[in-house]
Amino acid sequence: MDDETIAMFEQNLSGNLYKLWNRLSSGSYFPPPVKQVEIPKAKGGTRKLGIPTVSDRVAQTVVKLMIEPTLDPIFHPDSYGYRPGKSAKQAIAVTRERCWKFDWVVEFDIKAAFDQIDHGLLLKAVRRHIKADWILLYIERWLTAPFETADGARLARVRGTPQGGVVSPMLMNLFMHYALDTWMQRHFPQCPFARYADDAVVHCRSEAQAQEVMHAIASRLAECGLEMHPEKSGIVYCRDRSRTQAYPNVTFTFLGFLFRPRRVMTRSGQLSTSFLPGVSRDALKRMRQKVRGWRLPRQTFRSLVELADQCNPTIRGWWNYYGAFYRTAMNGLGRYLDRKLARWARCKYKTLRRHKRRSDEWLHKMRKAYPRQFVHWQFLGVKVG
């Protein structure tokens, strides 16, 4: 909001930190408004972020480091979002195993969860575990700090915690701990679940149980001032080789992975069907858009090694995450990358122009000679083109 960058803050680091400490310790610190920034969602619409100033991020980090050792141990072991030692891949791994054991899944997403958190209920939960008056004071001030829009207007906030604040994810987890996690333990202890912030899946033994669980969760969320997203929630049948019941919905998406029946090879060498996660279509689409934005065929001033240095950090991140489960689902992206590289070769080398087959053969030779040049070359066992 004040247009101050981290580099600018560091120019007078000790002075800025001293001033912030002085105000925090005296109780006279009032968080400045958070800058409202709208970013596009993958499926349309926008997500409103609240971006604090640099000094406010420092102040929030101080409080986060103070309260995390107290709050994190009370959270449910199957709460995976924004927690030390927890990850989205762990949530996917445990969900995969439970899909093998349970026939039905209730998937749901909470609509605008960060924006709809009830301040009264949240502060009640905070006061139950945090006794330091100064921390309670500043958490309440952060919750009510106004938004400042792009045109300079100030918007008062009576609900929610800014998505973009340092302390917001922990407050979200604390709210959901009482709104959902402990409630699930009391009312449906036989139905294991995995939650990542406002996205969750619950496993059930039967369709009737799944219907009961879904309606109960929707009612519980409504009691807490939240709404189950109607378009991102549903009941799914985990069909595999042993589950042959006909049901219209046999897929769901969780944390960028599409769970569905997939063909696999058994240890005896026979083809079978198993309910498994693999990279989702939407995630693949976003990755292809990212690759398209690199405009690789136009970068003929670079060498192949330079292109690899430019692309590999992002490709490595994709394969480390999405390639962790059913890696063959990533092969299409690998082939797409290679088509872009082959087109780059045709633009760079005159001998390959107008010869798609020769450029494909050239790239195949490069991949065979330098199999570790690009990250995805280490995993692809398919031909270029």
C-alpha atoms as a printed R data frame, in Angstrom:
    type eleno elety resid chain resno       x       y       z
1   ATOM     1    CA   MET     A     1   0.000   0.000   0.000
2   ATOM     2    CA   ASP     A     2   2.925   2.379   0.706
3   ATOM     3    CA   ASP     A     3   4.878   1.226  -2.395
4   ATOM     4    CA   GLU     A     4   7.836   0.233  -0.196
5   ATOM     5    CA   THR     A     5   9.775  -2.814  -1.371
6   ATOM     6    CA   ILE     A     6  11.874  -5.176   0.730
7   ATOM     7    CA   ALA     A     7  15.024  -3.646  -0.773
8   ATOM     8    CA   MET     A     8  13.867  -0.178   0.261
9   ATOM     9    CA   PHE     A     9  13.017  -1.426   3.773
10  ATOM    10    CA   GLU     A    10  16.520  -2.922   4.093
11  ATOM    11    CA   GLN     A    11  18.228   0.381   3.287
12  ATOM    12    CA   ASN     A    12  17.520   1.406   6.869
13  ATOM    13    CA   LEU     A    13  16.957  -2.044   8.302
14  ATOM    14    CA   SER     A    14  17.973  -1.491  11.913
15  ATOM    15    CA   GLY     A    15  16.068   1.801  12.110
16  ATOM    16    CA   ASN     A    16  12.917   0.333  10.568
17  ATOM    17    CA   LEU     A    17  13.029  -2.734  12.808
18  ATOM    18    CA   TYR     A    18  13.622  -0.621  15.926
19  ATOM    19    CA   LYS     A    19  10.669   1.612  15.104
20  ATOM    20    CA   LEU     A    20   8.458  -1.405  14.506
21  ATOM    21    CA   TRP     A    21   9.597  -3.095  17.750
22  ATOM    22    CA   ASN     A    22   9.007   0.098  19.706
23  ATOM    23    CA   ARG     A    23   5.435   0.415  18.478
24  ATOM    24    CA   LEU     A    24   4.657  -3.295  18.886
25  ATOM    25    CA   SER     A    25   6.001  -3.451  22.440
26  ATOM    26    CA   SER     A    26   4.145  -0.302  23.513
27  ATOM    27    CA   GLY     A    27   0.781  -1.373  22.080
28  ATOM    28    CA   SER     A    28   0.685   1.609  19.729
29  ATOM    29    CA   TYR     A    29   1.093  -0.361  16.496
30  ATOM    30    CA   PHE     A    30  -1.881  -0.077  14.166
31  ATOM    31    CA   PRO     A    31  -1.614  -2.156  10.963
32  ATOM    32    CA   PRO     A    32  -1.943  -0.027   7.815
33  ATOM    33    CA   PRO     A    33  -4.623  -0.948   5.267
34  ATOM    34    CA   VAL     A    34  -3.860  -3.977   3.112
35  ATOM    35    CA   LYS     A    35  -3.676  -3.473  -0.635
36  ATOM    36    CA   GLN     A    36  -6.443  -5.304  -2.450
37  ATOM    37    CA   VAL     A    37  -5.192  -7.071  -5.543
38  ATOM    38    CA   GLU     A    38  -7.417  -9.176  -7.776
39  ATOM    39    CA   ILE     A    39  -5.817 -12.100  -9.605
40  ATOM    40    CA   PRO     A    40  -7.619 -14.279 -12.181
41  ATOM    41    CA   LYS     A    41  -8.754 -17.769 -11.209
42  ATOM    42    CA   ALA     A    42  -8.033 -20.714 -13.464
43  ATOM    43    CA   LYS     A    43 -11.735 -21.320 -14.125
44  ATOM    44    CA   GLY     A    44 -12.818 -17.696 -14.428
45  ATOM    45    CA   GLY     A    45 -13.515 -14.945 -11.961
46  ATOM    46    CA   THR     A    46 -10.989 -13.323  -9.671
47  ATOM    47    CA   ARG     A    47  -9.485 -13.986  -6.266
48  ATOM    48    CA   LYS     A    48  -9.019 -11.014  -3.966
49  ATOM    49    CA   LEU     A    49  -5.682 -10.925  -2.185
50  ATOM    50    CA   GLY     A    50  -4.790  -8.610   0.682
51  ATOM    51    CA   ILE     A    51  -1.138  -7.575   0.429
52  ATOM    52    CA   PRO     A    52   0.330  -6.110   3.664
53  ATOM    53    CA   THR     A    53   3.198  -3.629   3.740
54  ATOM    54    CA   VAL     A    54   6.722  -4.961   4.309
55  ATOM    55    CA   SER     A    55   6.817  -3.779   7.931
56  ATOM    56    CA   ASP     A    56   3.410  -5.321   8.593
57  ATOM    57    CA   ARG     A    57   4.615  -8.632   7.164
58  ATOM    58    CA   VAL     A    58   7.529  -8.490   9.597
59  ATOM    59    CA   ALA     A    59   5.133  -7.830  12.482
60  ATOM    60    CA   GLN     A    60   2.846 -10.684  11.403
61  ATOM    61    CA   THR     A    61   5.812 -13.025  11.096
62  ATOM    62    CA   VAL     A    62   6.817 -12.207  14.688
63  ATOM    63    CA   VAL     A    63   3.354 -13.212  15.915
64  ATOM    64    CA   LYS     A    64   3.262 -16.305  13.698
65  ATOM    65    CA   LEU     A    65   6.578 -17.522  15.118
66  ATOM    66    CA   MET     A    66   5.266 -16.904  18.630
67  ATOM    67    CA   ILE     A    67   1.944 -18.749  18.316
68  ATOM    68    CA   GLU     A    68   2.848 -21.559  15.901
69  ATOM    69    CA   PRO     A    69   4.490 -23.792  18.573
70  ATOM    70    CA   THR     A    70   1.283 -23.516  20.605
71  ATOM    71    CA   LEU     A    71  -1.315 -23.917  17.868
72  ATOM    72    CA   ASP     A    72   0.211 -26.386  15.426
73  ATOM    73    CA   PRO     A    73   0.347 -29.363  17.866
74  ATOM    74    CA   ILE     A    74  -3.418 -29.148  18.475
75  ATOM    75    CA   PHE     A    75  -4.298 -29.375  14.768
76  ATOM    76    CA   HIS     A    76  -5.631 -32.608  13.309
77  ATOM    77    CA   PRO     A    77  -2.955 -34.847  11.726
78  ATOM    78    CA   ASP     A    78  -4.950 -34.857   8.472
79  ATOM    79    CA   SER     A    79  -4.847 -31.060   8.162
80  ATOM    80    CA   TYR     A    80  -2.079 -30.551   5.596
81  ATOM    81    CA   GLY     A    81  -2.217 -26.917   4.487
82  ATOM    82    CA   TYR     A    82   0.290 -24.272   5.565
83  ATOM    83    CA   ARG     A    83   1.831 -26.375   8.327
84  ATOM    84    CA   PRO     A    84   5.484 -27.198   9.062
85  ATOM    85    CA   GLY     A    85   6.277 -30.777   8.090
86  ATOM    86    CA   LYS     A    86   3.031 -31.128   6.116
87  ATOM    87    CA   SER     A    87   2.570 -30.945   2.351
88  ATOM    88    CA   ALA     A    88   0.054 -31.311  -0.447
89  ATOM    89    CA   LYS     A    89   1.842 -34.456  -1.653
90  ATOM    90    CA   GLN     A    90   1.276 -36.051   1.753
91  ATOM    91    CA   ALA     A    91  -2.432 -35.265   1.452
92  ATOM    92    CA   ILE     A    92  -2.527 -36.853  -2.008
93  ATOM    93    CA   ALA     A    93  -0.633 -39.949  -0.800
94  ATOM    94    CA   VAL     A    94  -2.966 -40.617   2.128
95  ATOM    95    CA   THR     A    95  -6.038 -39.940  -0.018
96  ATOM    96    CA   ARG     A    96  -4.816 -42.424  -2.630
97  ATOM    97    CA   GLU     A    97  -4.418 -45.160  -0.016
98  ATOM    98    CA   ARG     A    98  -7.835 -44.498   1.488
99  ATOM    99    CA   CYS     A    99  -9.491 -44.620  -1.930
100 ATOM   100    CA   TRP     A   100  -8.291 -48.230  -2.126
101 ATOM   101    CA   LYS     A   101  -9.961 -49.014   1.208
102 ATOM   102    CA   PHE     A   102 -13.196 -47.000   0.953
103 ATOM   103    CA   ASP     A   103 -15.701 -47.195  -1.890
104 ATOM   104    CA   TRP     A   104 -17.000 -43.621  -1.760
105 ATOM   105    CA   VAL     A   105 -15.577 -40.107  -1.463
106 ATOM   106    CA   VAL     A   106 -17.213 -36.814  -0.534
107 ATOM   107    CA   GLU     A   107 -15.221 -33.988  -2.122
108 ATOM   108    CA   PHE     A   108 -15.945 -30.393  -1.198
109 ATOM   109    CA   ASP     A   109 -14.529 -26.913  -1.393
110 ATOM   110    CA   ILE     A   110 -15.520 -23.941   0.755
111 ATOM   111    CA   LYS     A   111 -16.629 -20.904  -1.211
112 ATOM   112    CA   ALA     A   112 -14.448 -17.830  -0.508
113 ATOM   113    CA   ALA     A   113 -13.355 -19.320   2.817
114 ATOM   114    CA   PHE     A   114 -10.695 -16.726   3.670
115 ATOM   115    CA   ASP     A   115 -13.185 -13.916   2.991
116 ATOM   116    CA   GLN     A   116 -16.050 -15.377   5.050
117 ATOM   117    CA   ILE     A   117 -14.412 -16.345   8.356
118 ATOM   118    CA   ASP     A   118 -16.503 -15.084  11.268
119 ATOM   119    CA   HIS     A   119 -14.336 -12.783  13.411
120 ATOM   120    CA   GLY     A   120 -16.228 -13.520  16.617
121 ATOM   121    CA   LEU     A   121 -15.864 -17.294  16.308
122 ATOM   122    CA   LEU     A   122 -12.230 -17.007  15.258
123 ATOM   123    CA   LEU     A   123 -11.275 -14.726  18.156
124 ATOM   124    CA   LYS     A   124 -13.061 -17.083  20.555
125 ATOM   125    CA   ALA     A   125 -10.809 -19.906  19.317
126 ATOM   126    CA   VAL     A   126  -7.701 -17.710  19.488
127 ATOM   127    CA   ARG     A   127  -8.433 -16.688  23.101
128 ATOM   128    CA   ARG     A   128  -8.844 -20.330  24.064
129 ATOM   129    CA   HIS     A   129  -5.207 -21.071  23.245
130 ATOM   130    CA   ILE     A   130  -3.370 -17.725  23.261
131 ATOM   131    CA   LYS     A   131  -3.188 -15.814  26.538
132 ATOM   132    CA   ALA     A   132  -0.736 -13.022  25.678
133 ATOM   133    CA   ASP     A   133  -2.766  -9.806  25.580
134 ATOM   134    CA   TRP     A   134  -0.499  -8.099  23.053
135 ATOM   135    CA   ILE     A   135  -0.900 -10.960  20.572
136 ATOM   136    CA   LEU     A   136  -4.686 -10.940  20.965
137 ATOM   137    CA   LEU     A   137  -4.685  -7.173  20.454
138 ATOM   138    CA   TYR     A   138  -2.770  -7.303  17.180
139 ATOM   139    CA   ILE     A   139  -4.621 -10.307  15.774
140 ATOM   140    CA   GLU     A   140  -7.872  -8.405  16.245
141 ATOM   141    CA   ARG     A   141  -6.383  -5.319  14.585
142 ATOM   142    CA   TRP     A   142  -5.142  -7.361  11.617
143 ATOM   143    CA   LEU     A   143  -8.583  -8.894  11.165
144 ATOM   144    CA   THR     A   144 -10.243  -5.475  10.987
145 ATOM   145    CA   ALA     A   145  -7.582  -3.581   8.993
146 ATOM   146    CA   PRO     A   146  -9.375  -2.156   5.939
147 ATOM   147    CA   PHE     A   147  -8.724  -2.969   2.308
148 ATOM   148    CA   GLU     A   148  -7.423  -0.271  -0.007
149 ATOM   149    CA   THR     A   149  -8.528  -0.747  -3.609
150 ATOM   150    CA   ALA     A   150  -6.630   0.238  -6.737
151 ATOM   151    CA   ASP     A   151  -8.506   3.545  -6.925
152 ATOM   152    CA   GLY     A   152  -7.615   4.422  -3.321
153 ATOM   153    CA   ALA     A   153 -10.967   3.634  -1.706
154 ATOM   154    CA   ARG     A   154 -10.944   2.205   1.830
155 ATOM   155    CA   LEU     A   155 -13.208  -0.806   2.451
156 ATOM   156    CA   ALA     A   156 -14.008  -1.783   6.025
157 ATOM   157    CA   ARG     A   157 -13.832  -5.481   6.840
158 ATOM   158    CA   VAL     A   158 -16.154  -7.238   9.282
159 ATOM   159    CA   ARG     A   159 -15.457 -10.829   8.118
160 ATOM   160    CA   GLY     A   160 -12.530 -12.802   6.798
161 ATOM   161    CA   THR     A   161  -8.774 -12.708   7.094
162 ATOM   162    CA   PRO     A   162  -6.771 -11.331   4.134
163 ATOM   163    CA   GLN     A   163  -5.514 -14.033   1.790
164 ATOM   164    CA   GLY     A   164  -1.931 -12.857   1.449
165 ATOM   165    CA   GLY     A   165  -1.224 -12.068   5.080
166 ATOM   166    CA   VAL     A   166   1.476 -14.018   6.913
167 ATOM   167    CA   VAL     A   167  -0.706 -14.929   9.878
168 ATOM   168    CA   SER     A   168  -3.872 -15.641   7.837
169 ATOM   169    CA   PRO     A   169  -3.178 -19.304   6.946
170 ATOM   170    CA   MET     A   170  -2.673 -20.218  10.608
171 ATOM   171    CA   LEU     A   171  -5.856 -18.400  11.593
172 ATOM   172    CA   MET     A   172  -7.675 -20.242   8.803
173 ATOM   173    CA   ASN     A   173  -6.410 -23.578  10.133
174 ATOM   174    CA   LEU     A   174  -7.476 -22.692  13.665
175 ATOM   175    CA   PHE     A   175 -10.962 -21.721  12.487
176 ATOM   176    CA   MET     A   176 -11.331 -24.902  10.412
177 ATOM   177    CA   HIS     A   177  -9.976 -26.986  13.292
178 ATOM   178    CA   TYR     A   178 -13.131 -26.208  15.263
179 ATOM   179    CA   ALA     A   179 -15.517 -25.653  12.353
180 ATOM   180    CA   LEU     A   180 -14.749 -29.015  10.717
181 ATOM   181    CA   ASP     A   181 -11.878 -31.160  11.999
182 ATOM   182    CA   THR     A   182 -12.900 -31.710  15.630
183 ATOM   183    CA   TRP     A   183 -16.553 -31.805  14.556
184 ATOM   184    CA   MET     A   184 -15.769 -34.651  12.131
185 ATOM   185    CA   GLN     A   185 -13.973 -36.556  14.898
186 ATOM   186    CA   ARG     A   186 -17.052 -36.311  17.113
187 ATOM   187    CA   HIS     A   187 -19.767 -37.048  14.571
188 ATOM   188    CA   PHE     A   188 -18.109 -39.229  11.901
189 ATOM   189    CA   PRO     A   189 -15.023 -40.837  13.480
190 ATOM   190    CA   GLN     A   190 -15.374 -43.787  11.080
191 ATOM   191    CA   CYS     A   191 -14.911 -41.513   8.041
192 ATOM   192    CA   PRO     A   192 -11.273 -40.415   7.586
193 ATOM   193    CA   PHE     A   193 -10.636 -37.145   5.792
194 ATOM   194    CA   ALA     A   194  -7.819 -35.008   4.424
195 ATOM   195    CA   ARG     A   195  -8.072 -31.225   4.415
196 ATOM   196    CA   TYR     A   196  -5.802 -28.674   2.786
197 ATOM   197    CA   ALA     A   197  -7.007 -25.221   3.912
198 ATOM   198    CA   ASP     A   198 -10.519 -24.929   2.393
199 ATOM   199    CA   ASP     A   199 -10.303 -28.029   0.158
200 ATOM   200    CA   ALA     A   200 -11.119 -31.471   1.585
201 ATOM   201    CA   VAL     A   201 -12.139 -35.062   0.864
202 ATOM   202    CA   VAL     A   202 -13.945 -37.506   3.172
203 ATOM   203    CA   HIS     A   203 -14.005 -41.280   2.691
204 ATOM   204    CA   CYS     A   204 -17.173 -43.317   3.233
205 ATOM   205    CA   ARG     A   205 -18.210 -46.974   3.130
206 ATOM   206    CA   SER     A   206 -21.479 -46.560   1.254
207 ATOM   207    CA   GLU     A   207 -23.363 -44.113  -0.914
208 ATOM   208    CA   ALA     A   208 -25.951 -43.629   1.823
209 ATOM   209    CA   GLN     A   209 -23.235 -42.736   4.299
210 ATOM   210    CA   ALA     A   210 -21.678 -40.353   1.776
211 ATOM   211    CA   GLN     A   211 -25.019 -38.593   1.299
212 ATOM   212    CA   GLU     A   212 -25.430 -38.248   5.051
213 ATOM   213    CA   VAL     A   213 -21.893 -36.914   5.507
214 ATOM   214    CA   MET     A   214 -22.206 -34.393   2.679
215 ATOM   215    CA   HIS     A   215 -25.462 -32.931   3.976
216 ATOM   216    CA   ALA     A   216 -24.149 -32.830   7.541
217 ATOM   217    CA   ILE     A   217 -20.946 -31.024   6.513
218 ATOM   218    CA   ALA     A   218 -22.910 -28.476   4.480
219 ATOM   219    CA   SER     A   219 -25.108 -27.761   7.512
220 ATOM   220    CA   ARG     A   220 -22.110 -27.511   9.818
221 ATOM   221    CA   LEU     A   221 -20.330 -25.069   7.535
222 ATOM   222    CA   ALA     A   222 -23.485 -22.952   7.320
223 ATOM   223    CA   GLU     A   223 -23.625 -22.844  11.133
224 ATOM   224    CA   CYS     A   224 -20.095 -21.410  11.086
225 ATOM   225    CA   GLY     A   225 -20.903 -18.808   8.430
226 ATOM   226    CA   LEU     A   226 -19.329 -20.732   5.545
227 ATOM   227    CA   GLU     A   227 -20.769 -22.185   2.344
228 ATOM   228    CA   MET     A   228 -19.947 -25.438   0.583
229 ATOM   229    CA   HIS     A   229 -19.121 -24.585  -3.037
230 ATOM   230    CA   PRO     A   230 -21.952 -26.106  -5.112
231 ATOM   231    CA   GLU     A   231 -19.856 -26.556  -8.258
232 ATOM   232    CA   LYS     A   232 -16.788 -28.006  -6.545
233 ATOM   233    CA   SER     A   233 -18.482 -30.496  -4.250
234 ATOM   234    CA   GLY     A   234 -19.965 -33.914  -4.871
235 ATOM   235    CA   ILE     A   235 -20.000 -37.643  -4.210
236 ATOM   236    CA   VAL     A   236 -17.648 -39.932  -6.127
237 ATOM   237    CA   TYR     A   237 -17.506 -43.701  -6.539
238 ATOM   238    CA   CYS     A   238 -13.943 -45.075  -6.414
239 ATOM   239    CA   ARG     A   239 -14.318 -47.595  -9.217
240 ATOM   240    CA   ASP     A   240 -11.537 -50.114  -9.817
241 ATOM   241    CA   ARG     A   241 -11.145 -53.764 -10.825
242 ATOM   242    CA   SER     A   242 -13.009 -54.984  -7.718
243 ATOM   243    CA   ARG     A   243 -15.696 -52.283  -7.710
244 ATOM   244    CA   THR     A   244 -17.894 -52.651 -10.772
245 ATOM   245    CA   GLN     A   245 -21.023 -50.732  -9.735
246 ATOM   246    CA   ALA     A   246 -22.268 -48.284 -12.350
247 ATOM   247    CA   TYR     A   247 -22.203 -44.684 -11.114
248 ATOM   248    CA   PRO     A   248 -22.138 -41.445 -13.133
249 ATOM   249    CA   ASN     A   249 -19.357 -39.763 -11.133
250 ATOM   250    CA   VAL     A   250 -16.109 -41.694 -10.805
251 ATOM   251    CA   THR     A   251 -13.582 -38.834 -10.796
252 ATOM   252    CA   PHE     A   252 -12.641 -35.959  -8.513
253 ATOM   253    CA   THR     A   253  -9.865 -33.367  -8.426
254 ATOM   254    CA   PHE     A   254  -7.874 -32.628  -5.284
255 ATOM   255    CA   LEU     A   255  -4.872 -30.289  -5.087
256 ATOM   256    CA   GLY     A   256  -4.234 -30.387  -8.829
257 ATOM   257    CA   PHE     A   257  -4.557 -34.181  -9.152
258 ATOM   258    CA   LEU     A   258  -7.350 -35.984 -10.964
259 ATOM   259    CA   PHE     A   259  -8.406 -39.174  -9.154
260 ATOM   260    CA   ARG     A   260 -10.004 -41.651 -11.531
261 ATOM   261    CA   PRO     A   261  -9.884 -45.297 -12.692
262 ATOM   262    CA   ARG     A   262  -6.578 -45.846 -14.515
263 ATOM   263    CA   ARG     A   263  -5.014 -48.748 -16.366
264 ATOM   264    CA   VAL     A   264  -2.052 -50.237 -14.514
265 ATOM   265    CA   MET     A   265   0.231 -53.223 -14.890
266 ATOM   266    CA   THR     A   266   0.047 -55.761 -12.076
267 ATOM   267    CA   ARG     A   267   3.083 -57.557 -10.666
268 ATOM   268    CA   SER     A   268   2.122 -60.582 -12.716
269 ATOM   269    CA   GLY     A   269   2.316 -58.489 -15.903
270 ATOM   270    CA   GLN     A   270  -1.432 -58.200 -16.519
271 ATOM   271    CA   LEU     A   271  -3.389 -55.031 -17.223
272 ATOM   272    CA   SER     A   272  -5.800 -54.006 -14.494
273 ATOM   273    CA   THR     A   273  -7.779 -50.979 -13.282
274 ATOM   274    CA   SER     A   274  -6.923 -49.025 -10.164
275 ATOM   275    CA   PHE     A   275  -8.295 -45.787  -8.714
276 ATOM   276    CA   LEU     A   276  -5.290 -43.447  -8.815
277 ATOM   277    CA   PRO     A   277  -4.303 -39.766  -8.837
278 ATOM   278    CA   GLY     A   278  -2.571 -38.168 -11.805
279 ATOM   279    CA   VAL     A   279  -2.015 -34.609 -12.940
280 ATOM   280    CA   SER     A   280  -5.360 -32.953 -13.732
281 ATOM   281    CA   ARG     A   281  -6.364 -31.597 -17.132
282 ATOM   282    CA   ASP     A   282  -6.595 -28.060 -15.751
283 ATOM   283    CA   ALA     A   283  -3.073 -28.292 -14.324
284 ATOM   284    CA   LEU     A   284  -1.744 -29.575 -17.662
285 ATOM   285    CA   LYS     A   285  -3.487 -26.728 -19.441
286 ATOM   286    CA   ARG     A   286  -1.887 -24.142 -17.136
287 ATOM   287    CA   MET     A   287   1.544 -25.690 -17.657
288 ATOM   288    CA   ARG     A   288   1.164 -25.674 -21.445
289 ATOM   289    CA   GLN     A   289   0.130 -22.018 -21.270
290 ATOM   290    CA   LYS     A   290   3.265 -21.300 -19.258
291 ATOM   291    CA   VAL     A   291   5.436 -23.064 -21.844
292 ATOM   292    CA   ARG     A   292   3.697 -21.182 -24.644
293 ATOM   293    CA   GLY     A   293   4.492 -17.933 -22.868
294 ATOM   294    CA   TRP     A   294   8.220 -18.734 -22.969
295 ATOM   295    CA   ARG     A   295   8.114 -18.357 -26.784
296 ATOM   296    CA   LEU     A   296  10.896 -20.904 -27.179
297 ATOM   297    CA   PRO     A   297  10.938 -20.958 -31.013
298 ATOM   298    CA   ARG     A   298  11.755 -17.238 -31.004
299 ATOM   299    CA   GLN     A   299  14.763 -17.617 -28.723
300 ATOM   300    CA   THR     A   300  17.163 -18.587 -31.490
301 ATOM   301    CA   PHE     A   301  19.844 -16.363 -29.946
302 ATOM   302    CA   ARG     A   302  20.152 -18.906 -27.124
303 ATOM   303    CA   SER     A   303  21.902 -22.269 -27.170
304 ATOM   304    CA   LEU     A   304  20.197 -25.504 -26.152
305 ATOM   305    CA   VAL     A   305  22.103 -25.405 -22.857
306 ATOM   306    CA   GLU     A   306  20.882 -21.873 -22.171
307 ATOM   307    CA   LEU     A   307  17.310 -22.898 -22.897
308 ATOM   308    CA   ALA     A   308  17.678 -25.767 -20.443
309 ATOM   309    CA   ASP     A   309  19.029 -23.436 -17.756
310 ATOM   310    CA   GLN     A   310  16.056 -21.138 -18.318
311 ATOM   311    CA   CYS     A   311  13.349 -23.813 -18.321
312 ATOM   312    CA   ASN     A   312  14.610 -26.501 -15.950
313 ATOM   313    CA   PRO     A   313  13.805 -24.832 -12.599
314 ATOM   314    CA   THR     A   314  10.115 -24.625 -13.554
315 ATOM   315    CA   ILE     A   315  10.018 -28.044 -15.235
316 ATOM   316    CA   ARG     A   316  11.717 -29.604 -12.205
317 ATOM   317    CA   GLY     A   317   9.074 -28.143  -9.923
318 ATOM   318    CA   TRP     A   318   6.300 -29.535 -12.114
319 ATOM   319    CA   TRP     A   319   7.760 -33.030 -12.252
320 ATOM   320    CA   ASN     A   320   8.622 -33.093  -8.554
321 ATOM   321    CA   TYR     A   321   5.000 -32.347  -7.688
322 ATOM   322    CA   TYR     A   322   2.771 -33.686 -10.438
323 ATOM   323    CA   GLY     A   323   5.143 -36.500 -11.359
324 ATOM   324    CA   ALA     A   324   5.015 -37.935  -7.837
325 ATOM   325    CA   PHE     A   325   1.903 -39.976  -8.720
326 ATOM   326    CA   TYR     A   326   1.149 -41.818 -11.964
327 ATOM   327    CA   ARG     A   327   4.010 -40.070 -13.733
328 ATOM   328    CA   THR     A   328   2.979 -41.254 -17.176
329 ATOM   329    CA   ALA     A   329   0.153 -38.679 -17.038
330 ATOM   330    CA   MET     A   330   2.886 -36.065 -17.476
331 ATOM   331    CA   ASN     A   331   4.141 -37.573 -20.735
332 ATOM   332    CA   GLY     A   332   1.862 -35.367 -22.811
333 ATOM   333    CA   LEU     A   333   3.469 -32.253 -21.349
334 ATOM   334    CA   GLY     A   334   6.909 -33.697 -22.054
335 ATOM   335    CA   ARG     A   335   6.000 -34.277 -25.684
336 ATOM   336    CA   TYR     A   336   4.598 -30.756 -25.892
337 ATOM   337    CA   LEU     A   337   7.896 -29.352 -24.568
338 ATOM   338    CA   ASP     A   338   9.829 -31.390 -27.111
339 ATOM   339    CA   ARG     A   339   7.652 -30.153 -29.973
340 ATOM   340    CA   LYS     A   340   8.498 -26.593 -28.934
341 ATOM   341    CA   LEU     A   341  12.204 -27.488 -28.793
342 ATOM   342    CA   ALA     A   342  12.059 -29.151 -32.209
343 ATOM   343    CA   ARG     A   343  10.407 -26.036 -33.609
344 ATOM   344    CA   TRP     A   344  13.151 -23.945 -31.981
345 ATOM   345    CA   ALA     A   345  15.738 -26.095 -33.783
346 ATOM   346    CA   ARG     A   346  14.014 -25.536 -37.149
347 ATOM   347    CA   CYS     A   347  14.059 -21.781 -36.555
348 ATOM   348    CA   LYS     A   348  17.690 -21.734 -35.414
349 ATOM   349    CA   TYR     A   349  19.388 -24.068 -37.920
350 ATOM   350    CA   LYS     A   350  18.980 -23.524 -41.649
351 ATOM   351    CA   THR     A   351  19.599 -27.199 -42.436
352 ATOM   352    CA   LEU     A   352  16.538 -28.189 -40.399
353 ATOM   353    CA   ARG     A   353  14.102 -25.597 -41.767
354 ATOM   354    CA   ARG     A   354  11.063 -27.029 -43.539
355 ATOM   355    CA   HIS     A   355  12.123 -30.491 -42.353
356 ATOM   356    CA   LYS     A   356  10.011 -31.404 -39.341
357 ATOM   357    CA   ARG     A   357  11.137 -35.024 -39.413
358 ATOM   358    CA   ARG     A   358  14.816 -34.049 -39.457
359 ATOM   359    CA   SER     A   359  14.352 -31.615 -36.569
360 ATOM   360    CA   ASP     A   360  12.611 -34.343 -34.572
361 ATOM   361    CA   GLU     A   361  15.469 -36.723 -35.315
362 ATOM   362    CA   TRP     A   362  18.005 -34.044 -34.300
363 ATOM   363    CA   LEU     A   363  16.268 -33.488 -30.980
364 ATOM   364    CA   HIS     A   364  16.064 -37.245 -30.421
365 ATOM   365    CA   LYS     A   365  19.824 -37.473 -30.886
366 ATOM   366    CA   MET     A   366  20.350 -34.617 -28.429
367 ATOM   367    CA   ARG     A   367  18.174 -36.314 -25.869
368 ATOM   368    CA   LYS     A   368  19.993 -39.595 -26.341
369 ATOM   369    CA   ALA     A   369  23.424 -37.949 -26.076
370 ATOM   370    CA   TYR     A   370  22.492 -35.660 -23.159
371 ATOM   371    CA   PRO     A   371  19.620 -37.394 -21.318
372 ATOM   372    CA   ARG     A   372  19.904 -35.076 -18.309
373 ATOM   373    CA   GLN     A   373  19.996 -31.806 -20.267
374 ATOM   374    CA   PHE     A   374  16.284 -31.164 -19.691
375 ATOM   375    CA   VAL     A   375  14.541 -32.454 -16.580
376 ATOM   376    CA   HIS     A   376  11.685 -34.098 -18.478
377 ATOM   377    CA   TRP     A   377  14.110 -36.049 -20.689
378 ATOM   378    CA   GLN     A   378  15.010 -38.160 -17.672
379 ATOM   379    CA   PHE     A   379  11.441 -39.467 -17.429
380 ATOM   380    CA   LEU     A   380  10.235 -39.715 -21.031
381 ATOM   381    CA   GLY     A   381  10.400 -43.020 -22.788
382 ATOM   382    CA   VAL     A   382   8.560 -41.863 -25.876
383 ATOM   383    CA   LYS     A   383   9.612 -40.597 -29.276
384 ATOM   384    CA   VAL     A   384   9.900 -36.926 -30.078
385 ATOM   385    CA   GLY     A   385   7.156 -35.357 -32.182
